[in-house]
Amino acid sequence: MHTESTAAAVHRPRPRPHADRVLVCLSYCGGGTAPFRQWAKTLPDDVELALICYPGREARFGTPFARDWVALRDDVVRAVRGLTDRPYVLFGHSMGSWMAFETAARLERLGVAPPSALVVSGGVAPHKRREVRSHVPRSDDSDEALVRWMREFGQMTAVVANEPELVKLAVELLRADLAVSESYRFVEGSRVSVPLRVLYGAEDSEPFDDVERHWRSLTDGAFEAVELPGGHFYTPDVWSRLPEWCSLPVPRTAR
């Protein structure tokens, strides 16, 4: 039976064991920890950055991909559970937004300390994801189609694009994550009690008002939705400053 230390799933670009708070980040479909590592340079000294590495990539390259959504969620829950000895904010982008929501809900059901706030970015509300038009490809699309999509949305750097073996690995990784995402089934009635902040690009695929309304129904806590410049990954400047939205308190608004 395959065994692996839970610590392998957590990457700390700049370890700060005595920091007061932790920012825990979950990546998007086909992504790893690299897009978030730069944030460690801008976070204040009292915040540690903890990046969750999904199976099958980076430090966990030798670990088999998750079989389905529940397997990946349980893997993430185990990793995050090891970080709950300090106050923490849970952040997820795109597919990571649904995973962050499901992880927070699961931790609450287990009686484990939930995040002090949940910040979801670039994702429609999970119970509406099958009803909206999607720019995301399917797991059974051709390699060529997946490569085109990664290039169009900035998920394939020039370094990777010029190395056939790296392109092959990127396609394999994206296809595995797409299959996991497609197996996700929202359980009616699922919700969280923690403060929830939604970030969404003004040029992303869905109307901001719809995204705000649908996410609002999933928390009993404070809620805020913020429309940011750019598309699915915003602009480079906005992306680099996303941690600022993870440190501000979520205001309690009238419902």
N, C-alpha and C positions, 0 to 999 in steps of 0.2 A: 504494500500500500504506500502511496506517495505521501511523505510528510514534509512539512516545510515550516520554518519559524515564521510566526506572524510578523516579526520585526522586518522580514524581507519585503513586506508589502508597504512599508512606510519609508519614505525618503525625506531626509532633513537636509536641505542644502546648506544651512548654517545652524547647526545644533545649538539650542539655547535652553538647556535643561532647567534653568532657574527662571525662565520667562514666566510672567503671570498668566499669559493666555496663549492659545494655539490657534492658528488658522489652518484648517484641514481642507484640502482641495481634491476634488474628484474630476477626472478628465472626461473629454468628449469621445465620441465614437471614433476608434482608430487612433486615439491619442495616447500619450504617455505623460510623464512628469515634466518633460523639457519645457513646454510653453509656460510653465508656472515658476520655474526656478529663479528667473530674474527678479521675482517679487521679493525674494529674501533680502535683496540689497536695499529695498526701500522701506521695509517694515521697521517699526520702532524696536528698540532693544528689548522691550518687555513682551514682544510677540514672537513666537517661534512658528516657522512655516513647516507644515507636515503634509507631504504629497503622497497620496495613495496610489501605489503602482498595481494596476490590474495584472492578472496572470498572463504569461506569454510574452512579456516585453521587458526590456531594460534589465534590471537586476533579477527579474523573474522570467527570463527568457526560456529557461529550461522547464518551467512549470506549464502544464497543459492549459490551453484556453478554457475559460469557464464554459460549461455545457449549455447553460441557459441562464435566464435572468435571475432566477432564485439562487442559483449557485454563485453567480457573481455578487448578488446582494449580500449573501451570507458571508462571502469572502471579505467584502468591504466592511460589514458590520464587525467582524472579528478584528480587523485592523483598527477601526475607529474606536472600538471598545477599549483597546489598550492605550488610548490617548485621553480618556475621560477623567483622569485624576486632576486635571486643571480645567478651568473654564475654556471652552473652545467654540469657534464659529465654524459651521460646516458650509462649504462652498462647492457648487457643481455647475459645470457649463455644458449646455446642450444635453446629450445623453446623461451627462453627469448631474444635470438638474433633477432628473427623475430619480437617479440613484441616490442623490443627497436627500430628497424627500422621503424615499422609501427607507433609507438608512435611519433617518431621524425618527420616522414612525415606528420602525422595528425596535429601536433602542427604547423608545417610550413604552412599547408593549412589554419589553423584557424587564422594565424597571431599572434600566441603566441610565445614568445621567445623560440627558439629551443635550444638544448644543444650546448655548445661550442665544444663538440666532441661527437661522437658516437663510442662506443667500443663494438664490437660483438664477442662472444667467443663460440667455440664449435658448430657452426651451419653452414650448407651450405647456400648459397644464397637463399633467399625465393622463387625466381622464378624458382629454380632448384630442390627444395626439393622433388617434385613428380617424378623426373627423376632418382634419385640416389638410390642405395641400402640403406636400413635402418636397423639399429640394434634396432630400437624402436619397441616395441610391439604394437598391435592394441587394441582399447578400448573394443572390443568384445572377447578378449582372456580370457582364464580361469583365476580364481584367482591364481591357482598354477603357471601358466606361468608368471603372473605379479610379483609374489613373487620371482620366480627364477631370473627374469630380474633385479629386484631391488637389490637382493643380489649380482648378478654378477657385476653390475655396481656401487656398493657401495652406493646405495640409501636407504639401510635398515641397520640401526645399530644393534648391538647385543642386545641392550636394547629393541628395537622394536620387533626384531625377536623372542624374548622369551616371548612376551606378546600377546596372541591371539587377544585381543581386539584392540591393537595398530596395529597389522598386518592387521586386517580388515579395520581400518581407513586408513592406508597407501594405501591399494588396492583401496578403494573407491575414495581416492583423486587422485591417479594416473589415474584411469579409467576416472574420470571426466575431467582431464586435457588432456588426450589422445583424448577424444571426441571433446574437444574444438580445439585442434591442427589439428585434421582431418577435421574440418570445415573451416580451413583457406584457402582462395583463394586469391592468389596474383593478384593485379590489374596491368595489363600490363601498363608500363610507369611510375609506381611509383618509386620515387627516392628522395634523400635528397640532400641538398646543403652544409651540415655541414661536417667537417673533419671526416673521417671514418677509424678506425683501426680494423683489423680483427685478432683475435687470434685463432689458431687451433693446435690441438695435432698431433705430428708426427705419432702417432700410431692410430689415429682416422680413421673413415671408408672411407673417401674420399681422393684422392690425393690432396696434398696441393696446387699444381699449379692450379688445377681446381677451388678449393675454392677461391683462390686469384683472378683469372680471372673473375669469375662470380660476386663476390661482388664488384669488381672495377667498374663495369658498373652501379652501383646503386647510385653513388654520383657524384656531380659536384664539391665537395670540395677536400681537400687534402686526400691522401689515403696511407695506409700502411698495409701490411699483415705480420704477424709474426708467424713462426712455432715454437711451444714450445714442450718440452719433454713430453712424456706420451700419454695416450689415450684421451678418451672423457672428463675426468675430470683431465687430466694431471697427475702430481704427487702431493703428499701433499705439498711439498715445493713450487712447481710452483703455486699451487692454493693459498697458503698463500701470495704469492707475486704479484698476479694479479693486485692489486690496483696500483702498480708502473706503469703499462702500461696505467692506466687511468689518470695519472698525467703528463706524457710526452707529449709534443706537437706532433701532427701528421705531419710528414714532407710532404711538397709538392713535389711530384715526377712527372717525365715526363710521359705522357700517350702515 
